[in-house]
C-alpha cells in the first residue's frame, strides 16, 4: 500500500520558531477544548464577557510591562520582607503604582507568572487548577512540606495585597490574584485571576525566557 507523507505546516522555519509555533497551536487547542467543556457544563459566557490573556509559547512567561518596569517585585530576600501601606513604587514615567500589603519579591513573581501561564488557556475569571507538586517543579522548587507551606503563603500574599495603577484620569486597584482554594488532602489548588488583569496586558506585555530566569534563581538583583 502506497504511503502518503504528511506535510509539516511548520517546514522551512528554524527549529526554535517551529517549536514556538507548535506550542502556541497547542495552547489554542487547549483553550478551545476548555471553552467547549465549560459551554457543555452550562458555564459559558457571552462573547462580550469573555476575556483571555495573550497566548505565549510554553518556553516563556508573559507579564505586563507596567509591572516588569517597576520595583513592585523587589530584589530582596524573604527575611527582609516588610509590610507596606499605600507606598509609591518606583516605576516608569506615565504611570504611578501604589502598593499595600506584604512586600513582594522575586520568588513571588515566579508564582504569579506561573499562575498566569496556566490561566492563559482559559477565560479570565474561571478557575485555574493545578497540583502543588507539579507547580513547584515548574518554578524550580522541590516537593516537600516546607515548599507546600511557602506556596500557600505566597498565594495568600498575592491575594491580600492591593496594587493601584494610577494614570491621568484613571485608577485601577486590585489584588494580583482574585481568590484561591486548596484541597489539603489531594494538594489540588484552584486559583482565580481577576478578568481586569487583561487591562494590564493591553497596555503592553513582555515574554520572559523561563529557562534563563530559572538559571538566575537566588540572584534577586540579577532577576
N, C-alpha and C positions, 0 to 999 in steps of 0.2 A: 504493500500500500504506500503510495507516494505521500511523504510528509510535507506539510506546508510550514515554512518558517515564519513565526510571528514577528512582525516588525516592531522594534523598540521605539516608542514615541519620543524617547529622550536621546536617541542615537545622534551622534555628532556633537553633543555637549561635553565639555570637560567633566571628569568624574565627580568633583565636588558639586558642580552646578546640577548635574543629573541627580545626585543624591538629595540635594535641597528640593528640587522639583518633585521628586518622588515622595519626600517627607510631607510637603505641602499637600500633594494629592491625597495621601493617606489621611491627613488631618481633615481635609474637606469631606472625604468619605465618612470618617468617624463622626463629624458634625452632622452630616445628613442622616446617618443612622440614628443618632441621639434624638434629633428633632422628630423623625418618624416615629420613634418609640414613645416620645412624650405626647405626640398627637394621638397615638393609639391608646394611651392611658388617660386621655382627656385633659392633658396638662399643656396643651398647645397655647400659644399666644397669638394675638392678631399681628399682622405684619408690621403695624405701627409701633408695637411694643417690644418686638424682638431686637435685642442689641447684642452684638458679638464683639469680642476682641479681634484684632487682626490675626491672620493665620501666618505664623512664622515657622520655619523649619525646626525639626527636632533638635538639631545641634546648637540652637541658640535660644536665648530667652529674651522676650520683648518687654521693655519697660518704658514708661512715659519720660520724655525728656525733661519735663518740669521737675521731676523727682531726681533723675540722674544728675542734673546740672545744679543740684543744691546740696546742702550739707545735712539733709534730713536723716540719712543713714550715716552716722558719723564714723570716723576712723578711730574708734575706741574699743577697748576690751570690755566684756560684760561686767567685770568687777568695778569699773569706773562709772557705771551707769547711774544717772541721777534722774529725779522726777522734774519735768519741765512744765511750766504753767504759762501758756499763751506767749511763748518766746518766738521772736522773729528769727527765722532761719536764713542763713546766708544762701542766696540764690542768684540766678542771672537777672539782668535788667528786664523790666517789663512785667515781673510777677513778684508778689510778696507771699511768703509762706510763713504761717504761724502755727506752732505746734503745742499741744497739751498732752501729756502722758509720760510714760516711762521712756527714757531716752532710747532711741533706736540706733543700732549699729549694723555692721556689715553682715553678720550672720542672720539678722532679722530680714535683711534684704534678700538673702538666699532663699529663705522660706517664702517670702511674698512673691518673688519671681517664679518659684516653682508652682505655687498655688495658681498664679495667673497662667502659667504654661499649661496646666491641666484644664483650667477653666476656659481656655480659648476654644475648646472643641464643643462647647455647649452655650446656649443663650445665657447672658449675664442675668443674675438673679435666681438661677436654678442651682441646685445642689451639686457640688463637685465632690466626688467620693474617691478616697484612696486609703490604702492600708499604711499604717505608720512605718512598718519595716521597709517597704519599697520606697516610700517618700524619703526616709532618712538616707537610704542608699543613693538616691538620685541627687542628693545635695552633699554627698561625700561623707556621711556620718554612719557610724556603726549602729546596729541594733543593740538595745540594752536599756535597762530601767532608767538610767540617768538621762539618756537622749530622748526617751519617750516623755519623761517629765519635762525636759528642756523644750521639746516641740510644743507641748501643751501650753507652756508659759509664753512662748513666742506668739502663738495664735491668740492667746489672751491679750497680750500687749498690742498686737496689731488690730484687735477688735475694740479695745478700750480707749485707744488714742483718738484724738481729733486733729486732722490736718486741714488747715484753712488756706485755700489758694485765693489770693486777692488780686484781681485785675481791675483796671478802671471801669467802674460801673457794674462789676460782677464779683461775687464771692461764692466759693464752693467749699463747703466744710463737711468732711466725712471721716469715719474710721477707714482704715485701709482694708479691713475685712468686715463684712456686714454681720456675720454670725458663724458659729461652728458648733457641731455636736460630736461627741466621742463615745463610741461603744467600748467601754473599758475591757470587756471580755474578748472581743474579736479585734480590738485596736483598729476599728474602721472609723475613719474621720469623714465627716460631712461638712464641707465648708461652702459658704455662700458669699459671692463677691457682689457688691452693690453695682447695679447697672450703670450708675452715674460715673463709674470709673472709665467708661468709654469716652467721656468728655476729655479726660486727660490724654488719651491716645489720639484723639482728633487734633489736639494741639501739637502733635509730633511725638514720635517714639523711636527708639533705637534697638537694634538687635545686638545682644551681648553674646560673645563666644563663650559657651558654657564650660567647655573643657579648659579654656585658658583661665577662666575665673576660678574654677576648682583648683587649678595648679597654684593659685596665689593664696590659698586658704591659710589662715593665721598670719596674714600680712595685711592688716586692715588699711594701712596707709596706701599700699600699692593697689588694693582693691578700690 
